[in-house]
Amino acid sequence: MRRSSRSYAQTVTYALLLTRFSGTTTLGVDAVVVTLPRGHNLLSHTLKILTDAQARAEIAVGIDLLERSIAAIDIGRLTEGGVDPWLYSSAEQGSAATSP
């Protein structure tokens, strides 16, 4: 059960983040299913199944908090200096800071 919960949370979080990084500011799961960037049809369909009305009702507080938290991310700040936020590591951050 624990592994399933983690996979569920990671899938929903990744879909919300991917949508947010595409420039969308509306992050309700219903909107995300429609606005996920092209090429992510499988993720879109998976998200639709994972967040159906019954599942959503059981975890609404957590999903709402996650949506609000991701909507508050300042994308420009995360990507300034050419750092790729998807590939972050402390070693890369250090080398990026010292590169010309």
N, C-alpha and C positions, 0 to 999 in steps of 0.2 A: 504494500500500500504506500509506503513512504517513497519508493522509487517512482511510482505512478504520480504521486503528488508533485514531486520535483519536476518530472518531465512535463506535466501539465503547466506548472507555473513558468517553467523556462520557455515553453512554446508560446504562451500568451504574452509573456514579457518581451520575447524576441520580436513577435509580430507587432506589438505596440511600438517598440523602439525603431524597428525598420520603417514603419509608417511615419513616425515622428521625424526621423532623419531624412525622409523624402520631402519634408517641408510641410506636411499636414499638421494643422494645429487641433483639429477635431479628432479626439482619440476615443470616442465611444466605440466599443467593440463592433457594433453594427456598422459604423462608419469605416472602421479599419478594414473590415472584410471587403468593402467596396473599393477602398482607396489604397490598398497595398500596392506597392510599385509593380509594374509589369514584370512578368517572369516569376511571380510568387503565387501562382494559382493553387498549388498544393497546400501551401501555408494558409492561404485565404480559406480554402474549403475546410481544412483542419480546424482553424480558429472558429469557423461557423459551427462546426459540430461540437467543439469543446465548450463553447459559450452559449449553448441553446438556453432557452428560457428557464428550464428546470435547474440546470447546472448553475446558471448565473444567479438564480434566486438563493441558492445555498451558500454562495460565496460572494455575494454582492458587495459587502463592505470591503473585502480585500481587492476585488477588481476595481471598484471605484477609487480606492486609495492608489492603486497602481496606475490607473489612467491619469489621475490628477498629478501624481509625481512625475510621470514621463512627460506630460504636457508642459510641466514647468521647466524642463531642461532647456538651457540656453545652448542651442546647437552651434551657433557661431563661436561661442567660447570654447566648446569642446574641440572644434576643428581648426581653431586659429593656429598659425604656425605650421600648417601642413601636417599635423599629427592625425593619423587615422584612428579614431576612437574605437574601432572594431579590433584593432591589432595592438592595443596598448600593452606595454610592459614597462617596468621601471628602467630597464636597460635602454629601450628605445627612447623613452622620455629623456634620459640623460644624454644620449647621443644627439637627439634632436635639438636639445638646448645648446650644445656646443658646436653644432654644424654651422657653417657660414651661411 
